[in-house]
Amino acid sequence: MEWAMEQAKAGGFSGSVQMYGADNLAARALFEKQGFRPQTAIEVPEHVGLSHVGAACCMSQQSLTFV
């Protein structure tokens, strides 16, 4: 995660957006620890080709600073 954020910062980006499945609590905890905040969630119908159930969630971080 830190490598990706360093690359974004080096590329001149001022923020980052991450997507995760609503049932992936570990991903949400990791993103929150890095300063990301929830933005939106879109309900996704259950499908045999998807490994997650529920919503597709988006979190963003507006300034690339490390926590």
PDB file of N, H, CA, C and O in Angstrom:
ATOM      1  N   MET A   1       0.818  -1.175   0.000  1.00  0.00           N
ATOM      2  CA  MET A   1       0.000   0.000   0.000  1.00  0.00           C
ATOM      3  C   MET A   1       0.871   1.251   0.000  1.00  0.00           C
ATOM      4  O   MET A   1       0.614   2.195  -0.746  1.00  0.00           O
ATOM      5  N   GLU A   2       1.906   1.251   0.843  1.00  0.00           N
ATOM      6  H   GLU A   2       2.115   0.484   1.449  1.00  0.00           H
ATOM      7  CA  GLU A   2       2.769   2.431   0.892  1.00  0.00           C
ATOM      8  C   GLU A   2       3.471   2.667  -0.435  1.00  0.00           C
ATOM      9  O   GLU A   2       3.630   3.813  -0.857  1.00  0.00           O
ATOM     10  N   TRP A   3       3.899   1.581  -1.108  1.00  0.00           N
ATOM     11  H   TRP A   3       3.770   0.650  -0.766  1.00  0.00           H
ATOM     12  CA  TRP A   3       4.566   1.724  -2.402  1.00  0.00           C
ATOM     13  C   TRP A   3       3.631   2.390  -3.402  1.00  0.00           C
ATOM     14  O   TRP A   3       4.044   3.297  -4.125  1.00  0.00           O
ATOM     15  N   ALA A   4       2.366   1.948  -3.452  1.00  0.00           N
ATOM     16  H   ALA A   4       2.030   1.212  -2.865  1.00  0.00           H
ATOM     17  CA  ALA A   4       1.395   2.518  -4.394  1.00  0.00           C
ATOM     18  C   ALA A   4       1.156   3.999  -4.094  1.00  0.00           C
ATOM     19  O   ALA A   4       1.053   4.813  -5.012  1.00  0.00           O
ATOM     20  N   MET A   5       1.070   4.340  -2.828  1.00  0.00           N
ATOM     21  H   MET A   5       1.154   3.679  -2.082  1.00  0.00           H
ATOM     22  CA  MET A   5       0.854   5.738  -2.460  1.00  0.00           C
ATOM     23  C   MET A   5       2.072   6.593  -2.793  1.00  0.00           C
ATOM     24  O   MET A   5       1.929   7.738  -3.224  1.00  0.00           O
ATOM     25  N   GLU A   6       3.264   6.046  -2.596  1.00  0.00           N
ATOM     26  H   GLU A   6       3.380   5.117  -2.246  1.00  0.00           H
ATOM     27  CA  GLU A   6       4.485   6.778  -2.958  1.00  0.00           C
ATOM     28  C   GLU A   6       4.543   7.014  -4.466  1.00  0.00           C
ATOM     29  O   GLU A   6       4.946   8.090  -4.908  1.00  0.00           O
ATOM     30  N   GLN A   7       4.149   6.028  -5.248  1.00  0.00           N
ATOM     31  H   GLN A   7       3.821   5.155  -4.888  1.00  0.00           H
ATOM     32  CA  GLN A   7       4.145   6.161  -6.704  1.00  0.00           C
ATOM     33  C   GLN A   7       3.145   7.230  -7.150  1.00  0.00           C
ATOM     34  O   GLN A   7       3.440   8.023  -8.044  1.00  0.00           O
ATOM     35  N   ALA A   8       1.974   7.249  -6.535  1.00  0.00           N
ATOM     36  H   ALA A   8       1.734   6.605  -5.809  1.00  0.00           H
ATOM     37  CA  ALA A   8       0.972   8.263  -6.875  1.00  0.00           C
ATOM     38  C   ALA A   8       1.481   9.660  -6.538  1.00  0.00           C
ATOM     39  O   ALA A   8       1.324  10.600  -7.317  1.00  0.00           O
ATOM     40  N   LYS A   9       2.089   9.778  -5.369  1.00  0.00           N
ATOM     41  H   LYS A   9       2.217   9.015  -4.736  1.00  0.00           H
ATOM     42  CA  LYS A   9       2.627  11.070  -4.944  1.00  0.00           C
ATOM     43  C   LYS A   9       3.737  11.526  -5.893  1.00  0.00           C
ATOM     44  O   LYS A   9       3.787  12.693  -6.281  1.00  0.00           O
ATOM     45  N   ALA A  10       4.625  10.601  -6.262  1.00  0.00           N
ATOM     46  H   ALA A  10       4.584   9.653  -5.946  1.00  0.00           H
ATOM     47  CA  ALA A  10       5.718  10.928  -7.184  1.00  0.00           C
ATOM     48  C   ALA A  10       5.183  11.319  -8.559  1.00  0.00           C
ATOM     49  O   ALA A  10       5.810  12.098  -9.278  1.00  0.00           O
ATOM     50  N   GLY A  11       4.026  10.777  -8.920  1.00  0.00           N
ATOM     51  H   GLY A  11       3.516  10.144  -8.337  1.00  0.00           H
ATOM     52  CA  GLY A  11       3.417  11.097 -10.208  1.00  0.00           C
ATOM     53  C   GLY A  11       2.628  12.393 -10.202  1.00  0.00           C
ATOM     54  O   GLY A  11       2.049  12.777 -11.219  1.00  0.00           O
ATOM     55  N   GLY A  12       2.602  13.068  -9.064  1.00  0.00           N
ATOM     56  H   GLY A  12       3.072  12.756  -8.238  1.00  0.00           H
ATOM     57  CA  GLY A  12       1.931  14.358  -9.001  1.00  0.00           C
ATOM     58  C   GLY A  12       0.455  14.293  -8.635  1.00  0.00           C
ATOM     59  O   GLY A  12      -0.242  15.306  -8.696  1.00  0.00           O
ATOM     60  N   PHE A  13      -0.027  13.118  -8.256  1.00  0.00           N
ATOM     61  H   PHE A  13       0.539  12.296  -8.206  1.00  0.00           H
ATOM     62  CA  PHE A  13      -1.431  12.995  -7.872  1.00  0.00           C
ATOM     63  C   PHE A  13      -1.620  13.516  -6.453  1.00  0.00           C
ATOM     64  O   PHE A  13      -0.743  13.350  -5.606  1.00  0.00           O
ATOM     65  N   SER A  14      -2.768  14.150  -6.192  1.00  0.00           N
ATOM     66  H   SER A  14      -3.480  14.285  -6.881  1.00  0.00           H
ATOM     67  CA  SER A  14      -3.014  14.712  -4.865  1.00  0.00           C
ATOM     68  C   SER A  14      -3.944  13.830  -4.028  1.00  0.00           C
ATOM     69  O   SER A  14      -4.221  14.150  -2.873  1.00  0.00           O
ATOM     70  N   GLY A  15      -4.418  12.742  -4.592  1.00  0.00           N
ATOM     71  H   GLY A  15      -4.193  12.482  -5.531  1.00  0.00           H
ATOM     72  CA  GLY A  15      -5.313  11.860  -3.859  1.00  0.00           C
ATOM     73  C   GLY A  15      -5.369  10.493  -4.500  1.00  0.00           C
ATOM     74  O   GLY A  15      -4.741  10.245  -5.530  1.00  0.00           O
ATOM     75  N   SER A  16      -6.127   9.610  -3.879  1.00  0.00           N
ATOM     76  H   SER A  16      -6.636   9.811  -3.043  1.00  0.00           H
ATOM     77  CA  SER A  16      -6.241   8.248  -4.368  1.00  0.00           C
ATOM     78  C   SER A  16      -7.638   7.714  -4.045  1.00  0.00           C
ATOM     79  O   SER A  16      -8.267   8.139  -3.076  1.00  0.00           O
ATOM     80  N   VAL A  17      -8.105   6.794  -4.856  1.00  0.00           N
ATOM     81  H   VAL A  17      -7.595   6.449  -5.643  1.00  0.00           H
ATOM     82  CA  VAL A  17      -9.411   6.161  -4.652  1.00  0.00           C
ATOM     83  C   VAL A  17      -9.202   4.662  -4.631  1.00  0.00           C
ATOM     84  O   VAL A  17      -8.464   4.121  -5.454  1.00  0.00           O
ATOM     85  N   GLN A  18      -9.851   3.986  -3.692  1.00  0.00           N
ATOM     86  H   GLN A  18     -10.451   4.425  -3.024  1.00  0.00           H
ATOM     87  CA  GLN A  18      -9.766   2.529  -3.582  1.00  0.00           C
ATOM     88  C   GLN A  18     -11.168   1.934  -3.605  1.00  0.00           C
ATOM     89  O   GLN A  18     -12.102   2.508  -3.045  1.00  0.00           O
ATOM     90  N   MET A  19     -11.309   0.801  -4.245  1.00  0.00           N
ATOM     91  H   MET A  19     -10.551   0.335  -4.700  1.00  0.00           H
ATOM     92  CA  MET A  19     -12.582   0.079  -4.275  1.00  0.00           C
ATOM     93  C   MET A  19     -12.406  -1.237  -3.525  1.00  0.00           C
ATOM     94  O   MET A  19     -11.338  -1.847  -3.572  1.00  0.00           O
ATOM     95  N   TYR A  20     -13.460  -1.671  -2.832  1.00  0.00           N
ATOM     96  H   TYR A  20     -14.327  -1.175  -2.794  1.00  0.00           H
ATOM     97  CA  TYR A  20     -13.432  -2.948  -2.128  1.00  0.00           C
ATOM     98  C   TYR A  20     -14.857  -3.459  -1.974  1.00  0.00           C
ATOM     99  O   TYR A  20     -15.811  -2.685  -2.046  1.00  0.00           O
ATOM    100  N   GLY A  21     -14.997  -4.748  -1.765  1.00  0.00           N
ATOM    101  H   GLY A  21     -14.222  -5.377  -1.706  1.00  0.00           H
ATOM    102  CA  GLY A  21     -16.304  -5.344  -1.528  1.00  0.00           C
ATOM    103  C   GLY A  21     -16.763  -5.033  -0.114  1.00  0.00           C
ATOM    104  O   GLY A  21     -15.956  -5.070   0.815  1.00  0.00           O
ATOM    105  N   ALA A  22     -18.043  -4.726   0.070  1.00  0.00           N
ATOM    106  H   ALA A  22     -18.699  -4.697  -0.685  1.00  0.00           H
ATOM    107  CA  ALA A  22     -18.569  -4.336   1.388  1.00  0.00           C
ATOM    108  C   ALA A  22     -18.319  -5.403   2.449  1.00  0.00           C
ATOM    109  O   ALA A  22     -18.208  -5.085   3.633  1.00  0.00           O
ATOM    110  N   ASP A  23     -18.231  -6.664   2.033  1.00  0.00           N
ATOM    111  H   ASP A  23     -18.321  -6.922   1.071  1.00  0.00           H
ATOM    112  CA  ASP A  23     -18.001  -7.732   3.008  1.00  0.00           C
ATOM    113  C   ASP A  23     -16.521  -7.939   3.322  1.00  0.00           C
ATOM    114  O   ASP A  23     -16.178  -8.825   4.104  1.00  0.00           O
ATOM    115  N   ASN A  24     -15.647  -7.141   2.729  1.00  0.00           N
ATOM    116  H   ASN A  24     -15.926  -6.421   2.093  1.00  0.00           H
ATOM    117  CA  ASN A  24     -14.201  -7.245   2.956  1.00  0.00           C
ATOM    118  C   ASN A  24     -13.785  -6.242   4.034  1.00  0.00           C
ATOM    119  O   ASN A  24     -13.243  -5.177   3.739  1.00  0.00           O
ATOM    120  N   LEU A  25     -14.052  -6.608   5.284  1.00  0.00           N
ATOM    121  H   LEU A  25     -14.492  -7.473   5.523  1.00  0.00           H
ATOM    122  CA  LEU A  25     -13.781  -5.701   6.402  1.00  0.00           C
ATOM    123  C   LEU A  25     -12.294  -5.435   6.604  1.00  0.00           C
ATOM    124  O   LEU A  25     -11.914  -4.364   7.075  1.00  0.00           O
ATOM    125  N   ALA A  26     -11.450  -6.405   6.250  1.00  0.00           N
ATOM    126  H   ALA A  26     -11.759  -7.276   5.867  1.00  0.00           H
ATOM    127  CA  ALA A  26     -10.000  -6.208   6.385  1.00  0.00           C
ATOM    128  C   ALA A  26      -9.520  -5.105   5.444  1.00  0.00           C
ATOM    129  O   ALA A  26      -8.688  -4.284   5.831  1.00  0.00           O
ATOM    130  N   ALA A  27     -10.032  -5.076   4.216  1.00  0.00           N
ATOM    131  H   ALA A  27     -10.708  -5.743   3.901  1.00  0.00           H
ATOM    132  CA  ALA A  27      -9.642  -4.035   3.262  1.00  0.00           C
ATOM    133  C   ALA A  27     -10.084  -2.666   3.771  1.00  0.00           C
ATOM    134  O   ALA A  27      -9.321  -1.701   3.725  1.00  0.00           O
ATOM    135  N   ARG A  28     -11.325  -2.592   4.256  1.00  0.00           N
ATOM    136  H   ARG A  28     -11.944  -3.376   4.293  1.00  0.00           H
ATOM    137  CA  ARG A  28     -11.804  -1.308   4.765  1.00  0.00           C
ATOM    138  C   ARG A  28     -10.932  -0.820   5.919  1.00  0.00           C
ATOM    139  O   ARG A  28     -10.571   0.356   5.965  1.00  0.00           O
ATOM    140  N   ALA A  29     -10.593  -1.709   6.846  1.00  0.00           N
ATOM    141  H   ALA A  29     -10.887  -2.664   6.808  1.00  0.00           H
ATOM    142  CA  ALA A  29      -9.756  -1.327   7.986  1.00  0.00           C
ATOM    143  C   ALA A  29      -8.387  -0.828   7.522  1.00  0.00           C
ATOM    144  O   ALA A  29      -7.872   0.157   8.052  1.00  0.00           O
ATOM    145  N   LEU A  30      -7.793  -1.512   6.525  1.00  0.00           N
ATOM    146  H   LEU A  30      -8.211  -2.312   6.095  1.00  0.00           H
ATOM    147  CA  LEU A  30      -6.493  -1.095   5.992  1.00  0.00           C
ATOM    148  C   LEU A  30      -6.583   0.300   5.381  1.00  0.00           C
ATOM    149  O   LEU A  30      -5.738   1.153   5.652  1.00  0.00           O
ATOM    150  N   PHE A  31      -7.608   0.537   4.555  1.00  0.00           N
ATOM    151  H   PHE A  31      -8.295  -0.156   4.334  1.00  0.00           H
ATOM    152  CA  PHE A  31      -7.755   1.846   3.913  1.00  0.00           C
ATOM    153  C   PHE A  31      -8.004   2.947   4.949  1.00  0.00           C
ATOM    154  O   PHE A  31      -7.442   4.037   4.838  1.00  0.00           O
ATOM    155  N   GLU A  32      -8.835   2.672   5.949  1.00  0.00           N
ATOM    156  H   GLU A  32      -9.291   1.786   6.040  1.00  0.00           H
ATOM    157  CA  GLU A  32      -9.090   3.677   6.987  1.00  0.00           C
ATOM    158  C   GLU A  32      -7.807   4.009   7.747  1.00  0.00           C
ATOM    159  O   GLU A  32      -7.570   5.167   8.093  1.00  0.00           O
ATOM    160  N   LYS A  33      -6.980   2.995   8.006  1.00  0.00           N
ATOM    161  H   LYS A  33      -7.173   2.055   7.725  1.00  0.00           H
ATOM    162  CA  LYS A  33      -5.711   3.218   8.706  1.00  0.00           C
ATOM    163  C   LYS A  33      -4.796   4.146   7.904  1.00  0.00           C
ATOM    164  O   LYS A  33      -4.005   4.895   8.477  1.00  0.00           O
ATOM    165  N   GLN A  34      -4.909   4.091   6.577  1.00  0.00           N
ATOM    166  H   GLN A  34      -5.552   3.483   6.111  1.00  0.00           H
ATOM    167  CA  GLN A  34      -4.092   4.931   5.702  1.00  0.00           C
ATOM    168  C   GLN A  34      -4.728   6.299   5.441  1.00  0.00           C
ATOM    169  O   GLN A  34      -4.210   7.076   4.639  1.00  0.00           O
ATOM    170  N   GLY A  35      -5.845   6.600   6.111  1.00  0.00           N
ATOM    171  H   GLY A  35      -6.266   5.969   6.762  1.00  0.00           H
ATOM    172  CA  GLY A  35      -6.452   7.924   5.973  1.00  0.00           C
ATOM    173  C   GLY A  35      -7.560   8.029   4.945  1.00  0.00           C
ATOM    174  O   GLY A  35      -8.034   9.131   4.669  1.00  0.00           O
ATOM    175  N   PHE A  36      -7.988   6.911   4.371  1.00  0.00           N
ATOM    176  H   PHE A  36      -7.603   6.016   4.595  1.00  0.00           H
ATOM    177  CA  PHE A  36      -9.081   6.929   3.407  1.00  0.00           C
ATOM    178  C   PHE A  36     -10.408   7.065   4.130  1.00  0.00           C
ATOM    179  O   PHE A  36     -10.558   6.573   5.248  1.00  0.00           O
ATOM    180  N   ARG A  37     -11.379   7.729   3.502  1.00  0.00           N
ATOM    181  H   ARG A  37     -11.257   8.128   2.593  1.00  0.00           H
ATOM    182  CA  ARG A  37     -12.709   7.904   4.066  1.00  0.00           C
ATOM    183  C   ARG A  37     -13.756   7.435   3.064  1.00  0.00           C
ATOM    184  O   ARG A  37     -13.588   7.620   1.859  1.00  0.00           O
ATOM    185  N   PRO A  38     -14.848   6.821   3.560  1.00  0.00           N
ATOM    186  CA  PRO A  38     -15.904   6.320   2.664  1.00  0.00           C
ATOM    187  C   PRO A  38     -16.487   7.433   1.795  1.00  0.00           C
ATOM    188  O   PRO A  38     -16.674   8.560   2.254  1.00  0.00           O
ATOM    189  N   GLN A  39     -16.769   7.103   0.538  1.00  0.00           N
ATOM    190  H   GLN A  39     -16.617   6.188   0.165  1.00  0.00           H
ATOM    191  CA  GLN A  39     -17.373   8.053  -0.398  1.00  0.00           C
ATOM    192  C   GLN A  39     -18.743   7.576  -0.886  1.00  0.00           C
ATOM    193  O   GLN A  39     -19.722   8.320  -0.833  1.00  0.00           O
ATOM    194  N   THR A  40     -18.800   6.338  -1.358  1.00  0.00           N
ATOM    195  H   THR A  40     -18.004   5.734  -1.401  1.00  0.00           H
ATOM    196  CA  THR A  40     -20.057   5.831  -1.910  1.00  0.00           C
ATOM    197  C   THR A  40     -20.059   4.308  -1.912  1.00  0.00           C
ATOM    198  O   THR A  40     -19.012   3.669  -1.802  1.00  0.00           O
ATOM    199  N   ALA A  41     -21.237   3.748  -2.037  1.00  0.00           N
ATOM    200  H   ALA A  41     -22.087   4.267  -2.127  1.00  0.00           H
ATOM    201  CA  ALA A  41     -21.395   2.296  -2.156  1.00  0.00           C
ATOM    202  C   ALA A  41     -22.483   2.027  -3.187  1.00  0.00           C
ATOM    203  O   ALA A  41     -23.517   2.695  -3.203  1.00  0.00           O
ATOM    204  N   ILE A  42     -22.241   1.053  -4.035  1.00  0.00           N
ATOM    205  H   ILE A  42     -21.401   0.511  -4.022  1.00  0.00           H
ATOM    206  CA  ILE A  42     -23.203   0.686  -5.080  1.00  0.00           C
ATOM    207  C   ILE A  42     -23.566  -0.771  -4.874  1.00  0.00           C
ATOM    208  O   ILE A  42     -22.690  -1.636  -4.871  1.00  0.00           O
ATOM    209  N   GLU A  43     -24.849  -1.049  -4.703  1.00  0.00           N
ATOM    210  H   GLU A  43     -25.560  -0.346  -4.706  1.00  0.00           H
ATOM    211  CA  GLU A  43     -25.289  -2.427  -4.528  1.00  0.00           C
ATOM    212  C   GLU A  43     -25.023  -3.231  -5.797  1.00  0.00           C
ATOM    213  O   GLU A  43     -25.330  -2.783  -6.901  1.00  0.00           O
ATOM    214  N   VAL A  44     -24.457  -4.405  -5.631  1.00  0.00           N
ATOM    215  H   VAL A  44     -24.207  -4.769  -4.734  1.00  0.00           H
ATOM    216  CA  VAL A  44     -24.133  -5.281  -6.753  1.00  0.00           C
ATOM    217  C   VAL A  44     -24.913  -6.586  -6.560  1.00  0.00           C
ATOM    218  O   VAL A  44     -24.779  -7.240  -5.526  1.00  0.00           O
ATOM    219  N   PRO A  45     -25.723  -6.966  -7.547  1.00  0.00           N
ATOM    220  CA  PRO A  45     -26.468  -8.223  -7.414  1.00  0.00           C
ATOM    221  C   PRO A  45     -25.526  -9.417  -7.301  1.00  0.00           C
ATOM    222  O   PRO A  45     -24.448  -9.427  -7.895  1.00  0.00           O
ATOM    223  N   GLU A  46     -25.939 -10.414  -6.540  1.00  0.00           N
ATOM    224  H   GLU A  46     -26.815 -10.406  -6.058  1.00  0.00           H
ATOM    225  CA  GLU A  46     -25.128 -11.619  -6.390  1.00  0.00           C
ATOM    226  C   GLU A  46     -24.954 -12.296  -7.743  1.00  0.00           C
ATOM    227  O   GLU A  46     -25.889 -12.370  -8.541  1.00  0.00           O
ATOM    228  N   HIS A  47     -23.745 -12.787  -7.989  1.00  0.00           N
ATOM    229  H   HIS A  47     -22.986 -12.727  -7.341  1.00  0.00           H
ATOM    230  CA  HIS A  47     -23.422 -13.422  -9.272  1.00  0.00           C
ATOM    231  C   HIS A  47     -22.356 -14.477  -9.014  1.00  0.00           C
ATOM    232  O   HIS A  47     -21.456 -14.269  -8.200  1.00  0.00           O
ATOM    233  N   VAL A  48     -22.456 -15.609  -9.704  1.00  0.00           N
ATOM    234  H   VAL A  48     -23.187 -15.779 -10.365  1.00  0.00           H
ATOM    235  CA  VAL A  48     -21.495 -16.697  -9.495  1.00  0.00           C
ATOM    236  C   VAL A  48     -20.060 -16.289  -9.837  1.00  0.00           C
ATOM    237  O   VAL A  48     -19.116 -16.888  -9.322  1.00  0.00           O
ATOM    238  N   GLY A  49     -19.884 -15.298 -10.682  1.00  0.00           N
ATOM    239  H   GLY A  49     -20.652 -14.811 -11.100  1.00  0.00           H
ATOM    240  CA  GLY A  49     -18.553 -14.865 -11.082  1.00  0.00           C
ATOM    241  C   GLY A  49     -17.903 -13.867 -10.135  1.00  0.00           C
ATOM    242  O   GLY A  49     -16.750 -13.484 -10.334  1.00  0.00           O
ATOM    243  N   LEU A  50     -18.635 -13.439  -9.100  1.00  0.00           N
ATOM    244  H   LEU A  50     -19.571 -13.750  -8.938  1.00  0.00           H
ATOM    245  CA  LEU A  50     -18.090 -12.462  -8.157  1.00  0.00           C
ATOM    246  C   LEU A  50     -17.772 -13.138  -6.836  1.00  0.00           C
ATOM    247  O   LEU A  50     -18.543 -13.964  -6.345  1.00  0.00           O
ATOM    248  N   SER A  51     -16.641 -12.783  -6.270  1.00  0.00           N
ATOM    249  H   SER A  51     -16.015 -12.113  -6.669  1.00  0.00           H
ATOM    250  CA  SER A  51     -16.238 -13.413  -5.013  1.00  0.00           C
ATOM    251  C   SER A  51     -16.826 -12.707  -3.796  1.00  0.00           C
ATOM    252  O   SER A  51     -16.837 -13.274  -2.704  1.00  0.00           O
ATOM    253  N   HIS A  52     -17.309 -11.495  -3.963  1.00  0.00           N
ATOM    254  H   HIS A  52     -17.300 -11.034  -4.850  1.00  0.00           H
ATOM    255  CA  HIS A  52     -17.879 -10.749  -2.840  1.00  0.00           C
ATOM    256  C   HIS A  52     -19.377 -10.574  -3.018  1.00  0.00           C
ATOM    257  O   HIS A  52     -19.894 -10.594  -4.136  1.00  0.00           O
ATOM    258  N   VAL A  53     -20.063 -10.401  -1.897  1.00  0.00           N
ATOM    259  H   VAL A  53     -19.643 -10.384  -0.990  1.00  0.00           H
ATOM    260  CA  VAL A  53     -21.505 -10.204  -1.932  1.00  0.00           C
ATOM    261  C   VAL A  53     -21.820  -8.844  -1.321  1.00  0.00           C
ATOM    262  O   VAL A  53     -21.166  -8.419  -0.370  1.00  0.00           O
ATOM    263  N   GLY A  54     -22.808  -8.175  -1.861  1.00  0.00           N
ATOM    264  H   GLY A  54     -23.339  -8.521  -2.634  1.00  0.00           H
ATOM    265  CA  GLY A  54     -23.218  -6.878  -1.322  1.00  0.00           C
ATOM    266  C   GLY A  54     -22.788  -5.745  -2.221  1.00  0.00           C
ATOM    267  O   GLY A  54     -22.881  -5.835  -3.445  1.00  0.00           O
ATOM    268  N   ALA A  55     -22.316  -4.677  -1.603  1.00  0.00           N
ATOM    269  H   ALA A  55     -22.241  -4.605  -0.609  1.00  0.00           H
ATOM    270  CA  ALA A  55     -22.000  -3.459  -2.341  1.00  0.00           C
ATOM    271  C   ALA A  55     -20.529  -3.404  -2.755  1.00  0.00           C
ATOM    272  O   ALA A  55     -19.661  -4.037  -2.152  1.00  0.00           O
ATOM    273  N   ALA A  56     -20.290  -2.630  -3.795  1.00  0.00           N
ATOM    274  H   ALA A  56     -20.995  -2.116  -4.284  1.00  0.00           H
ATOM    275  CA  ALA A  56     -18.940  -2.239  -4.172  1.00  0.00           C
ATOM    276  C   ALA A  56     -18.745  -0.875  -3.534  1.00  0.00           C
ATOM    277  O   ALA A  56     -19.491   0.055  -3.839  1.00  0.00           O
ATOM    278  N   CYS A  57     -17.768  -0.734  -2.663  1.00  0.00           N
ATOM    279  H   CYS A  57     -17.161  -1.490  -2.415  1.00  0.00           H
ATOM    280  CA  CYS A  57     -17.568   0.501  -1.905  1.00  0.00           C
ATOM    281  C   CYS A  57     -16.353   1.250  -2.416  1.00  0.00           C
ATOM    282  O   CYS A  57     -15.394   0.657  -2.910  1.00  0.00           O
ATOM    283  N   CYS A  58     -16.416   2.556  -2.287  1.00  0.00           N
ATOM    284  H   CYS A  58     -17.195   3.037  -1.886  1.00  0.00           H
ATOM    285  CA  CYS A  58     -15.331   3.422  -2.731  1.00  0.00           C
ATOM    286  C   CYS A  58     -14.894   4.292  -1.561  1.00  0.00           C
ATOM    287  O   CYS A  58     -15.724   4.882  -0.869  1.00  0.00           O
ATOM    288  N   MET A  59     -13.583   4.367  -1.347  1.00  0.00           N
ATOM    289  H   MET A  59     -12.909   3.887  -1.909  1.00  0.00           H
ATOM    290  CA  MET A  59     -13.011   5.255  -0.330  1.00  0.00           C
ATOM    291  C   MET A  59     -11.981   6.140  -1.019  1.00  0.00           C
ATOM    292  O   MET A  59     -11.326   5.714  -1.970  1.00  0.00           O
ATOM    293  N   SER A  60     -11.842   7.363  -0.541  1.00  0.00           N
ATOM    294  H   SER A  60     -12.375   7.709   0.231  1.00  0.00           H
ATOM    295  CA  SER A  60     -10.842   8.245  -1.145  1.00  0.00           C
ATOM    296  C   SER A  60      -9.987   8.898  -0.078  1.00  0.00           C
ATOM    297  O   SER A  60     -10.376   9.024   1.084  1.00  0.00           O
ATOM    298  N   GLN A  61      -8.816   9.305  -0.516  1.00  0.00           N
ATOM    299  H   GLN A  61      -8.501   9.202  -1.459  1.00  0.00           H
ATOM    300  CA  GLN A  61      -7.877  10.028   0.331  1.00  0.00           C
ATOM    301  C   GLN A  61      -7.458  11.249  -0.468  1.00  0.00           C
ATOM    302  O   GLN A  61      -6.918  11.119  -1.567  1.00  0.00           O
ATOM    303  N   GLN A  62      -7.702  12.426   0.072  1.00  0.00           N
ATOM    304  H   GLN A  62      -8.140  12.531   0.965  1.00  0.00           H
ATOM    305  CA  GLN A  62      -7.456  13.644  -0.682  1.00  0.00           C
ATOM    306  C   GLN A  62      -6.030  14.149  -0.647  1.00  0.00           C
ATOM    307  O   GLN A  62      -5.600  14.846  -1.566  1.00  0.00           O
ATOM    308  N   SER A  63      -5.299  13.817   0.382  1.00  0.00           N
ATOM    309  H   SER A  63      -5.648  13.251   1.129  1.00  0.00           H
ATOM    310  CA  SER A  63      -3.888  14.229   0.400  1.00  0.00           C
ATOM    311  C   SER A  63      -3.035  13.017   0.673  1.00  0.00           C
ATOM    312  O   SER A  63      -3.318  12.252   1.595  1.00  0.00           O
ATOM    313  N   LEU A  64      -2.029  12.837  -0.089  1.00  0.00           N
ATOM    314  H   LEU A  64      -1.800  13.458  -0.838  1.00  0.00           H
ATOM    315  CA  LEU A  64      -1.182  11.650   0.035  1.00  0.00           C
ATOM    316  C   LEU A  64      -0.143  11.846   1.134  1.00  0.00           C
ATOM    317  O   LEU A  64       1.025  12.132   0.871  1.00  0.00           O
ATOM    318  N   THR A  65      -0.599  11.684   2.357  1.00  0.00           N
ATOM    319  H   THR A  65      -1.548  11.452   2.570  1.00  0.00           H
ATOM    320  CA  THR A  65       0.296  11.716   3.502  1.00  0.00           C
ATOM    321  C   THR A  65       0.195  10.370   4.183  1.00  0.00           C
ATOM    322  O   THR A  65      -0.870   9.753   4.166  1.00  0.00           O
ATOM    323  N   PHE A  66       1.258   9.906   4.774  1.00  0.00           N
ATOM    324  H   PHE A  66       2.123  10.408   4.788  1.00  0.00           H
ATOM    325  CA  PHE A  66       1.247   8.607   5.415  1.00  0.00           C
ATOM    326  C   PHE A  66       0.900   8.752   6.880  1.00  0.00           C
ATOM    327  O   PHE A  66       1.344   9.678   7.558  1.00  0.00           O
ATOM    328  N   VAL A  67       0.098   7.819   7.351  1.00  0.00           N
ATOM    329  H   VAL A  67      -0.263   7.066   6.800  1.00  0.00           H
ATOM    330  CA  VAL A  67      -0.351   7.816   8.741  1.00  0.00           C
ATOM    331  C   VAL A  67       0.553   6.922   9.552  1.00  0.00           C
ATOM    332  O   VAL A  67       0.355   6.773  10.758  1.00  0.00           O
TER     333      VAL A  67
END
